[in-house]
């Protein structure tokens, strides 16, 4: 799994990426990131989705 897929799965941005995968318990750092993501406004969440999608299309990690 790439880093971007891990981030998107954790944030629930693209639920289709998580299908068929076993859920794992989130670390404390992941929980903090998830809490911060949930505090974002809807516009910020949309911007985050576009950013992650752009990272996925150009990244090699």
Buried (B, 14 or more C-beta within 10 A) or exposed (E): EEEBBEBBBBBEBBEEBBEEEEEEEEEEEBEEBBEEBEEEEEEEBEEBBEEBBEBBEEEEE
